[in-house]
Amino acid sequence: LILIQAALVVAALSTLLQLFPIGKKYRIGSGLPIIMGVSFAYVPSMQAIADGYGIDTILGAQIVGGVVAVIMGIMVKKIRVFFPPLITGTVVFTIGLSLYPTAINYMAGGTSNPDYGSWQNWLVAIITLIIVTFLNHYGKGIWKLASILIGIIGGYIVSLCFGIILIGMLAGYVVSIPFGMVDLSSVGKASVFQVPQPLHFGVHFEISACVAIGLLFAINSIQAIGDYSATTIGAMNRTPKDSELQGGIVAYGITNILGALFGGLPTATYSQNVGIVGSTKVVAKRVFETSAIIILIAGLIPKFSSVLTTIPYCVLGGATVSVFASIAMTGIKLITTAPMDFRNTTVVGLSIALGMGVTQANAALATFPAWVTTIFGKSPVVLATITAVFLNLVLPKNSD
């Protein structure tokens, strides 16, 4: 609950800072209609760090990553040359591929669930996925735009049908009798109002974790450029200004540094919302300001946050697998903006092969020091990015 609460509060404050920048000449914030939230891109690396160290190490690495993002923002004009659409697309595609196992594990019920892989979990996940896919292709207006939310609600209702949770109050204690997939006991125990607790999980710095997360922050800084560009081009018919890019990425780094102190996991621009802005052409700041305030209120009311934790993993998996698929396809679209000649296919194919291959072969780096495995053997994104940038620099351009 504390993690979810911190995530909501940090996401809301980060969004407000993006909407209403601080400063003029050296401003912090993009001033663009952007929604910030905890990003899926960090999940594989965070899982590896949590298994080997703990949440405090993730937060320590996040502070270092925030510093990296600030530096990337300051140098945004110079570093863009190293990340053309071919490289950015390769990175985004690898992120999508790396998240597929997470989605499938969620659909099966979550690896920590004793009923992992049961037919009930798969049935609920598939129903959720069907709802999302149907609304995406046949829905119109709000039904299409809110397909993921509606799918989660539908899957949640289906999961409730597998049993009834009876919650009663007796002498000030919550009595919960679980019969199904949803346990609402945490809702009764949660307080009505609570402010995030600074340094609740602590902060610990570990070199390998800092390097891995720092690289991801650098990559997400480049991806943010794409999100800002897609927002302005799709909804405003212009490219983003240098001041908007610099201010946005610097704010992204600063809010992650401060967010780590309150237990908030890494945030980034939400590409799903970028797509909504492009299709609706709604860029009024009051709309996004209202959204940020709603998110903030939700973060300050633990009872609402605790409701989110009762959503079964199978429901989340059924809803997010399509999101992960769209991330991968976005990468493919970026890749194909460049000619698919022998050189470019080598850059893309070899980068993804090494990134995905090394991480899927669990014992491939067994004889190396532990820090090598943490940086290169846990998340395919890191190795794929380094390989793609290197190959793009050293391989000769085509003569034609």
PyMOL commands that set and color helices and strands:
alter all, ss='L'
color gray80, all
select helices_A, chain A and resi 2-19+40-52+55-74+76-82+85-107+119-138+142-145+147-160+185-189+207-236+242-261+271-280+285-300+302-309+313-335+342-360+370-376+380-394
alter helices_A, ss='H'
color red, helices_A
select strands_A, chain A and resi 36-38+166-170+173-177+267-269
alter strands_A, ss='S'
color yellow, strands_A
deselect
rebuild
show_as cartoon
